[in-house]
């Protein structure tokens, strides 16, 4: 299969990863798209009305293609007893902050409503996280001219995605910041071996994600078979991003990262802090139940700029992120990647 048109239209092989919870903004998505890459909006944890307003703002800022990322509804049962035990564990901490833990309810993140809105008013690309969309959703989006991207963390999931008819596959290595985009979320594939394993069996264009924050890293995944790279952490310090000052400081540090379920019940990578270290081993699998449980506690931590408690999503290469405008970053990384590929070729002539 040839490269899909959205990827083919890029002047720079860079996709701005959708980062739910604040960092992804219309300004960031539009800046990356206008610079020749592909900006993405994060629909996760947003009301549908807010998503539609964000889409309108991106369209007002640029006429270049952009994408929207959807969270798929969770499937399967959760261990209610384990979640109650986790609530008991967090209770004293919440009381010290003067907040009440949330109800650990389920939910579908208004997925049917958001999908219907994107079918009614199509955007150039829609990517999916937390599993694979069903064939009907893929077909419906493609019929309206929207390209469908699936996020995978395992080789077999990429093959399954191709069978569904998706247009591109986002291959996310364990180095990536934020939530694991595929299901199940207990994978531990590093990006380069995962990328090569997927390329061996999947005939769709591949977008590499995880630990890419400079031109040499971008060159590496392009040489390994990716059509483009999806960068999230690299954009967290850009002025267009909605990253909080506390989060920006954590990204600028040299602190190590870790994968944990402590904040949301789904494995996610962030800068290590006291909350992560105290609760990681006790945290159960259960998204969005744990997310709803911890939300008031984490909101209080953000309000108080308490970096010891707040979730600080970041990939393993976060110290390489720089405080530069998004368009400048896209141009510099593309030029540096081109130079790295030429230098590598010259060394082996």
C-alpha positions in Angstrom: 0.0 0.0 0.0 1.3 3.5 -0.9 1.7 6.3 1.6 -1.7 7.7 2.5 -2.4 11.2 1.3 -2.1 13.0 4.6 1.4 11.6 5.2 2.4 12.2 1.5 1.4 15.9 1.9 3.7 16.5 4.8 6.7 18.7 4.1 8.2 17.6 7.4 7.9 14.0 8.7 6.7 15.1 12.1 3.4 14.4 13.8 2.5 16.3 17.0 1.2 13.5 19.4 -2.2 14.1 20.9 -1.6 14.8 24.6 -4.9 14.8 26.6 -5.3 16.7 29.8 -4.1 20.1 28.7 -0.8 20.1 26.7 -2.4 19.6 23.3 -4.0 22.9 22.2 -5.4 24.2 18.9 -2.4 26.6 18.8 0.1 23.8 19.0 -1.8 21.6 16.5 -2.1 24.5 14.0 1.5 25.6 14.4 2.8 22.1 13.7 0.5 21.7 10.7 1.4 25.1 9.3 5.1 24.3 9.6 4.7 21.3 7.4 4.0 18.6 9.9 0.7 17.2 11.2 -0.8 18.6 14.3 -3.3 16.5 16.4 -6.0 17.5 18.9 -6.6 15.3 21.9 -10.3 14.5 22.3 -9.7 12.4 25.4 -11.4 13.7 28.6 -12.9 16.7 26.6 -16.5 17.5 26.3 -17.8 17.1 22.7 -18.6 20.8 22.6 -15.1 21.7 23.6 -13.7 19.4 20.9 -15.8 21.0 18.2 -14.6 24.5 19.4 -11.0 23.3 19.2 -11.5 22.0 15.7 -12.9 25.3 14.6 -10.0 27.1 16.1 -7.4 25.0 14.3 -9.3 25.6 11.0 -9.2 29.3 11.7 -5.5 29.2 12.3 -4.4 27.1 9.3 -5.7 25.5 6.2 -3.2 22.6 6.4 -4.4 19.0 7.4 -4.6 18.1 11.1 -6.0 15.2 13.1 -8.1 14.3 16.1 -7.4 11.5 18.6 -10.2 9.5 20.2 -10.0 7.3 23.3 -11.9 4.0 22.7 -14.2 2.8 25.5 -12.7 0.3 27.9 -13.8 -3.3 27.6 -13.8 -6.1 30.2 -14.4 -6.2 33.9 -12.3 -4.6 36.6 -11.5 -5.8 40.0 -13.8 -3.7 42.1 -12.3 -5.0 45.4 -8.9 -3.9 44.3 -10.1 -0.5 43.4 -11.9 -0.1 46.8 -8.7 -1.1 48.5 -6.8 1.5 46.5 -9.4 4.1 47.5 -8.8 3.1 51.2 -5.1 3.6 50.7 -5.5 7.1 49.2 -8.1 8.2 51.6 -5.8 9.7 54.3 -3.8 11.5 51.6 -7.0 13.1 50.2 -8.2 14.1 53.7 -4.8 15.8 54.4 -5.4 17.9 51.3 -9.0 18.6 52.2 -10.5 16.9 49.2 -12.8 13.9 48.8 -11.8 11.2 46.4 -14.0 10.8 43.3 -16.4 7.9 42.6 -14.5 5.1 40.8 -17.1 4.8 38.0 -16.7 3.5 34.5 -17.5 5.4 31.4 -16.9 5.7 27.6 -15.5 9.3 27.4 -18.5 10.2 25.3 -17.0 8.1 22.5 -20.2 7.6 20.5 -21.0 11.3 20.6 -17.5 12.3 19.6 -17.4 9.8 16.7 -20.8 11.0 15.5 -19.6 14.6 15.5 -16.5 13.7 13.5 -18.7 11.8 11.0 -20.9 14.8 10.7 -18.1 17.3 10.3 -15.0 15.3 9.0 -11.4 16.2 9.7 -8.5 14.9 7.6 -7.3 12.2 10.1 -8.6 10.5 13.2 -6.4 8.3 15.3 -7.5 5.9 18.0 -6.0 5.0 21.3 -6.7 2.3 23.9 -7.5 -0.4 21.4 -8.6 -0.9 17.8 -11.8 0.7 16.4 -14.4 -1.6 15.0 -14.7 -2.1 11.2 -17.9 -0.1 11.0 -16.2 3.0 12.5 -13.2 2.6 10.2 -15.4 2.3 7.1 -17.7 5.2 8.1 -14.8 7.6 8.6 -13.1 6.6 5.4 -16.3 7.0 3.5 -16.3 10.7 4.6 -12.7 11.2 3.5 -11.1 10.9 6.9 -8.0 8.8 7.2 -8.0 6.4 10.1 -4.9 5.7 12.2 -4.6 3.0 14.8 -2.2 3.0 17.8 -0.4 -0.3 18.6 2.1 -1.5 21.1 2.5 -5.0 19.8 3.2 -6.6 16.4 0.0 -8.7 16.3 -2.1 -5.6 16.9 -0.6 -3.9 13.8 -1.6 -6.9 11.7 -5.1 -6.8 13.1 -5.3 -3.0 12.4 -4.3 -3.5 8.8 -7.1 -6.1 8.4 -9.6 -3.5 9.6 -8.6 -1.3 6.7 -6.9 1.5 8.6 -4.8 3.9 6.6 -1.7 4.1 8.9 -0.4 2.5 12.1 1.1 4.5 15.0 3.8 2.2 16.5 4.3 3.2 20.1 7.4 2.0 21.9 7.7 1.7 25.7 9.9 4.8 25.8 6.8 7.0 25.0 5.4 9.4 27.6 1.8 9.3 28.7 -0.6 6.4 28.4 0.1 3.2 26.5 -1.9 3.7 23.4 -2.6 0.1 22.6 -4.3 -2.8 24.3 -3.4 -4.7 26.4 -1.2 -2.1 28.0 1.3 -4.4 29.6 3.7 -4.5 26.7 7.4 -3.7 27.0 8.6 -3.4 23.4 11.2 -0.8 22.7 10.4 1.3 19.7 13.1 0.2 17.2 12.6 -3.6 17.6 8.8 -3.0 17.6 9.0 -0.9 14.5 11.0 -3.5 12.6 8.7 -6.4 13.7 5.7 -4.4 12.6 7.3 -3.5 9.3 7.9 -7.2 8.5 4.2 -8.1 8.6 2.2 -4.9 8.2 1.7 -3.2 4.8 0.4 0.1 6.1 2.5 3.3 6.5 4.0 3.4 10.0 4.3 6.4 12.3 6.9 5.8 15.0 6.3 7.1 18.5 8.4 6.9 21.7 11.5 8.6 22.9 12.1 10.8 19.7 13.1 14.3 20.7 16.0 15.3 18.3 17.0 15.1 14.7 19.1 12.0 15.1 16.2 10.1 16.8 13.9 11.2 13.9 16.5 10.0 11.4 16.8 6.6 13.2 13.1 5.8 12.9 12.9 7.0 9.3 15.8 4.7 8.4 14.0 1.9 10.2 11.0 2.1 8.0 8.7 4.8 9.5 7.0 7.2 7.2 7.0 9.8 9.9 7.5 10.2 13.7 5.0 11.2 16.3 6.5 13.4 19.0 4.8 14.4 22.2 7.3 15.2 24.9 9.5 17.1 22.5 6.6 19.7 22.2 5.8 20.0 25.9 8.1 23.0 26.4 6.9 24.9 23.3 5.0 28.1 24.1 2.0 26.9 22.2 1.6 23.9 24.4 -0.8 24.0 27.4 1.8 22.5 29.7 1.7 23.8 33.2 4.8 25.5 34.7 5.3 22.6 37.1 5.1 20.1 34.3 7.5 22.2 32.1 10.0 22.2 35.0 9.8 18.4 35.3 10.3 17.9 31.6 13.4 20.3 31.7 14.9 18.2 34.5 17.1 15.1 34.2 14.8 13.1 36.5 14.1 9.5 35.4 10.7 8.3 34.2 8.7 5.2 35.1 5.6 3.4 33.9 2.8 3.3 36.5 -1.0 2.7 37.0 -1.0 4.8 40.1 -2.6 7.9 38.6 -5.3 6.5 36.3 -5.4 2.7 36.4 -3.8 2.5 33.0 0.0 2.2 32.5 1.5 5.6 31.6 5.0 7.0 31.7 5.8 10.1 33.7 8.6 11.7 35.6 9.1 9.8 38.8 7.8 11.5 42.0 6.8 10.6 45.6 3.2 9.7 44.7 4.3 7.3 41.9 6.9 5.6 44.1 4.5 5.3 47.1 1.5 3.9 45.2 2.8 2.2 42.1 2.8 -1.4 43.5 -0.6 -1.0 45.0 -2.4 0.6 42.0 -4.9 -1.8 40.3 -5.6 -2.0 36.6 -8.9 -0.1 36.1 -9.4 2.7 33.7 -11.3 5.1 33.9 -12.2 4.0 37.4 -8.9 4.9 39.0 -8.8 8.1 37.0 -12.1 9.2 38.4 -11.0 8.2 41.9 -7.8 10.2 41.9 -9.0 13.2 39.9 -9.8 15.5 42.9 -6.5 14.6 44.6 -4.5 15.3 41.4 -6.4 18.5 40.7 -5.5 19.7 44.2 -1.9 18.9 43.5 -1.9 20.9 40.3 -3.6 23.8 42.0 -0.9 23.8 44.7 1.9 23.2 42.1 2.8 20.1 44.1 5.2 18.2 41.8 5.6 15.4 44.3 1.9 14.4 43.8 0.8 15.5 40.3 1.1 13.3 37.3 3.9 14.6 35.1 3.7 12.6 31.8 6.9 12.5 29.8 8.9 10.1 27.7 12.3 8.8 28.4 14.1 11.4 26.3 12.4 14.3 28.0 15.7 16.1 28.9 16.2 16.7 25.2 13.0 18.8 24.9 13.7 22.5 24.3 11.8 25.7 24.9 11.3 26.9 21.3 8.3 27.7 19.2 6.7 24.6 17.6 7.3 25.7 14.0 11.0 26.3 14.8 11.2 22.9 16.4 9.6 21.2 13.4 12.0 22.9 11.0 15.1 22.2 13.1 14.4 18.6 13.7 13.7 17.9 10.0 16.9 19.6 9.0 18.9 17.8 11.7 17.4 14.5 10.6 18.3 15.1 7.0 21.9 15.9 8.0 22.1 12.8 10.2 21.0 10.6 7.4 23.5 12.1 5.0 26.3 11.8 7.6 25.5 8.2 8.2 25.5 7.4 4.5 28.8 9.2 4.1 30.4 7.2 6.9 29.7 4.0 5.0 30.6 4.9 1.5 
